[in-house]
Amino acid sequence: MKNVFDILNERGFIEQITHEEELKELFEKEKVPFYIGFDPTADSLHIGHFVSMMVMSHMQKAGHTPIILIGGGTAMVGDPSGKTDMRQMLTKEILDHNVECFKGQLSKFLSFEGENAAIIVNNADWLLELNYIEFIREIGCHFSVNRMLAAECFKQRLEKGLSFLEFNYMLMQSYDFLVLYKKLGCKLQLGGNDQWSNIIGGVELIRKVEQSPAFGLTFKLLLTADGKKMGKTEKGAIWLSPDKTPPYEFYQYWRNVDDRDVRNILCLLTFLPMDEVERLSSLKDKEINEAKKVLAYEITKLIHGESETIKCKNAAEALFGQNNGGEGNMPSTEFTSSEFENDGGMDILELLVKVNLAPSKSEGRRLVQQGGIYINDESITDVMYKVTPADFNQNLFMLRKGKKVFHKIIIK
């Protein structure tokens, strides 16, 4: 079987790694228990977690054992990495609910049965019962404050103020690794590149306390060709839950990615063989759209299943005149006729907010003024425009934002 290190390296996942040759040799000799942490600060994972989920899947398919660490304890503190403000602390009840939501989404990528079945643990089980004095004596003595302050995750917060609560985060995450090493034989921590300082802390702690090898590896954050975090839209994050981001919107997000990002996304977020990735990403000009269709299909299938993905594909093709079978699957909202008859009709800005094509009336105003809103392919440039029954054809019309975001308005 191919060494999983070579698979991850070939597809472009690996960013930084400790003890590279030693870890590659370990992958050849034995099945390695490894872990990735997820802080349950929402009731769904989002695109930012996607790379982590793919890495875990590649690792498990190569025979290694995934340990999913739910940060029920550390989420009560908050990781300062990449943050400019202190995170709001959540109640135990909310955290427990979010953990259950994560399990369902992760099960689409990992098997919880078999010889190397994935394991879910919650660090609240050991962090919430810690004796502070014992913790500082046994763990804190291995950390240099000078080195911690030099870490990037702390440096960027020092200007605005770093609480002592957050300063403890590196110790707690490092302690997680030590606990997992002792309980489950975990030898490797994986994480996004912004976790490098915290991961090194855990690796060094195990090597000092246990006098045993431990390793860390970080992978790329999901960025666009312009260096921006992928998955941010006018509505906010792209979520993996269909309740927070409808499958059609999810599909369309990937269908409309920048041409320059196609190869990177195919490598990181699909299981397509690399020769197929190279073929698709080598397409130029209009042909690159074929690669985007494959990309959107493969990614949406992973998250929402094939049946739902086919509906999204048919709906998208119907909008662009390729067939007539999918229009019913696009996002739609039903209204009563009176809502467009009273007071001379419904304000266009109010309608945009109601169907979530604009987060606020001020944003809707900007879209209209810039010529980005259409009713039945007719541009609406008057911010005072009122939608009336005259805009409907057989009790429906198509509301469009920009070139590719559609919403069907229906009168019941």
N, C-alpha and C positions, 0 to 999 in steps of 0.2 A: 504493500500500500504506500502511496506517495506520502512523504513527510508533510504534515500539516503546515509546518513552517514554510515550506516551498509553495504550498497552495496560497497561503495568506500573502506571502511576498509577491507571488506572480500576479495576484489580483490587486495589489497596491494597498493592502490594509495596513501594513506595519509602518509605524512612524518612529518609535524609539523602543529599545530593548536592553535589558540588563543581561550580562553574561551570555552573549549570543551563541557562541560555539557550544557552551555547556548545555544550554537549553535545547539546541538542535539535536545534540547527542541524546539527551534525555527523551525527546520525542521518539527517537529511533528505538530506544531500549524498553520503554514502559508506557503504560497508559497513565496520563497525568491528570489528576484532579485539579481543576482550575476554577476561579470564580470571577464574576463581574457583579458589581453592586448597582442597585437601582434604588434611588430615594423616592418613596411613594408620596410625592407632594401633589399629585393629581390623580384622578380616577381613570386615567388612560395613559399609555405610552404615546410618544409622538415620533415624528421623523428623526429627531435627534437621537433616539434610542435604536434606530433601525440598524445602524452599523454594528452595534454591540450584539444584537440578536443574530445577525448574519454570521459574525465571528463565532459565536457560541455554537451555531448550527454546523459550521465547517469543522469545528473542533470535535463535536460529538460524532459526526459522521466519520471522522478519522480514528475514532475509538476512545477519545478522552472524555472524562466525566465532568459535565457542567454543574457548578454550584451557583445558584442564583441567590445572591444575598440581598434581601429586602432590608433597606435601611430604616426600619421602624424606630430604632434608637437614634441614629445619627440625624435623621430627618427632624428630630426635636431640637437639634442644635443648628444645623444648616452648614453646608459646605461653602466656604468663601471663594472657591475657585471660580473665576469668571464672573463673579458678582460684584456689583458696586454698592449694594445695600444689604443689610442683614435680612435674612429670610424670616418670614413670619412662621412662628411655631404652630404646629397642628395638634389637634387633640388625638388621643389614642383611638377613639371611635372612628374618626375620619381616616386615620392611617390604616386601621384594620380593613376598612371598606376598600381603600385603594389597593391594598395588597391582593385582595380577592379579584379585583378587576385585572390586575397585572397577570395573574396566573393563567387566565383564559387566553390572553394575547400571546404570552410566551409559549403556550402549548402548541401554537401553530408552527413553531420553529424547532421545538425540542421534543424529544420523547421522554416520558416519565416512566417508561417500562424498559426492561431488558438489562443486560449486563452493565452498561454504563449509563443507566437512567439518570436524568437530571434531578437535582436535589434543590429544594427551596428551603432556605433558612431565613430567620429574621433576627437581626442583631439586637433587637429589643430584648431578646431572651437572655442575653448576658450583659448588655450595657446598662439596662435599667436597674439591675441589682448590684452594680459595682459599689464597693467600698472605696470612697474617694482617696483616703489616705493610703490604703494598700495599692491602689492603682498608680498614684503618683510615685510611690516608693519603688514599685516593681517595673513600671513601664516608663514613667517620666524620666527616670535617671539615665535612660539610653538616648535621650534626645538633646541636641545642642540648640539652645535658643538662638544663637547667632546663625546657625545653618538654617533654622526654620524661617527666620526673618528674611533670609536671602532667597527663599523659595518664591517663585513667580506668583503663586496663588495668594501669598501674603503681601508681597510688595505692592501690588496694585490696589490693596485695600488700606494700606497704612496712611495714605494721604487723606482719606475721608474718615478714617477711624476704624480700627479692628477691635471687636470686643474680645474679652478673654474667653467668652463662651465659644466663639468661632475659632480662637487660637487652639482650642483643645481638639479641633476636628481631625487634624493630622494624627494625633496620638490615638484617637478612637478608631480611625480607619486602619491604622497600622495594627492596633490590637485585634481588630476583626480578623486580619490575615493570620495573626498568631493563633487565635482561637480555632480558626478553620484548619490550620495546619495540625494542631493538636487533636482535634476531634475527627477530622475527615481526611487527613493526610494531604490537604491542599498545598501545592507547591508553586502555584502560578497565579498572579493577579493580572487581569486584563482590564483595560479602560481606555477612555478617550484621551487624547493628547493633553487635555487640560488637567488630567489626574496624575501626571508624571511625578510631581513632588510627593504626593500622598502615597503613591505606589512604591517609590523608592524607600519611604519611611518604613513600610511594612516588610519589604525585602530585607533591609538592614536589621530590623528588629529580630526577625526570625534567625538570621545568620548569627546575631550576637547572643540571643537568649538560648537558642536550641543548638547552636553550632552545626547547623544543617543547611544545605542549599535551598534557596528560594529564589523565585524569578519574577520579573515584571515585564510587561509588554504593553505598549500603547498603540492605538490605531488612529487613523486619520479621523478628524472631525468631518462631518458632511458639509462641505463648503462649495459654493458656486465658483465658476472660473474667475469671478470678480473678488473672491475672498470673503463673501458674505455667507453667514450660516444659512443652509438650505432649509426650507420648510416654513419660512415666514411669509405671510400674505397680508393683504389689507384686513382680513378677518382675524388674523393672529396665526397661531401655530397650526400645522397640518397634523391632526391626531390620527391614531390608528383605530379608534373607536368609531363605528358608523354613526353613533348618536352625536358625536362632536364634529366629525367631518364626514358628510355623506359620501358613499362610495363613488358616486359620479364626480363629485368635486375632487376626490382623491385621484381618480383616474385622470381627470383633465389636468391636474397639477403636473403629473409626470408627462402627459402628452405634450405639454407646452414648455418643457425645459429648454434652456439655451442649447444651441447646437454644440457649443464647446464643452458642455457638461455630459454629453451622451456617453462617451466611453467610460468616464469615471463612475457614473451611476450604474452602467451595465456590469462593470467589474465588481462593485461593492454591494449592490442591492439585488442582483439576480444570481441564479445558479447556472446560467447559460455557460456552456463550455467556452474556454478562452478563444478558440478558433472562430466560434460564432460571434463572440464579442468583437473580435478584430474585424470580421467581415462587416458587421453592422456599423461599427464606428468609423469605418473607412468610407462609407457612403457620403456623397457630397451634394450640396445644393438642395434641390427638392427631394432627392432620394433619401436624405437624412430623416425625412418624416416617416419613412417606413421603419427606420430604427426606433424612432420615438413611439410608434404604435406598439412595437414588440416590447419595448421598455415598459410602457404604461400597463400593458396587458400582464406581463410577468410579475411586476411589483404588486399590482392590485390583486392578482390571483393569490399571492402569498398572504396578503392581509385579509381579504374579504372572500376568498374562495372563487372557484372557476365559474360557477353559475351566476354570481353577482357580477363578476367581471365581464361576462358575455353581455349582460344587460347594459353595462356601462359602455362597452364597445359599440353595441348596436345603436344606443342613443346618440353617441358621438357621430357615428356614420350617418345617421338619419339627418342630423343637423347640417351636415356638409353634403347632403344629396346623394349619398352612396347607396342608400336603401330606404325603404319606407317603414321598417318594422320596429324602430326603437325609440320613437319620439316620446312614448309614454314613460320611459325610464328616466328622463331628465328631471331635474328638480322642478317642482311645481307647487303653487299655493292656491287654495280655493278661497274665494270671497263670495259674499252675497251681492246681488245686483244693486241693492240699496246703497252699498258703500261707494258705488260709482255714480249714483243718481242724485243723492242728497248733496246740498251745498255746492251744486255745480260740478261735482266730480271729486276724485281723490287727488290731492297734491302729489306730483311726481316724486318729490323728496320724501314724503311720508311713505309712499309705496316702496321706494328703494330701501328704506330702513326696515319696513315690515317684512320684506322677503330676504333680508340680510345681504343685499348687494352693496349696501353702504352701512358702515357702523354708526353713522350719525347723519343728521340733516346737513351739517356743514360739509361733511365729506361728499354727500350726495350732490350738494350745490357745486362743489369743485368738479365732480365728474360731468355734470350737465354742462357747465360753462366751458369745459375743455372738449366737448363734443364726444364724450365717451358713452352716452346712453342712447339706446335705440328702442323704438316700439315698432315691431313688425318691419325691421330694417330701415325705418325712417328715423333720422337723427333728431333728438330732442335737445334743443339748445336754450329753451326758455325755462328758467328756474321756477316760474310761476305756472307752468303748464299743469292742467288738470286732466286726469285720465277719466274718460266718460265711456258709456256704452258704445259710442261711435267708434272707439278704438278696437272693439271686439269683433271677431269673425267667428260665428257659430259658438259664441260664449267663451272664446279664449283668444289670447294674443301672446306673442313672444316678446319678452323684455330681455334686452341684451346689454351687457357691459363690455366695452372694448370689442375685440374681435371674436372672442371664444368663450365668454361666460354667459350662458343662457339660463333663463328662468321662465317657465310657462305660467301665465296667470289665467285662472279658470273661474268663471261664474257658475256657482252651483245652481 
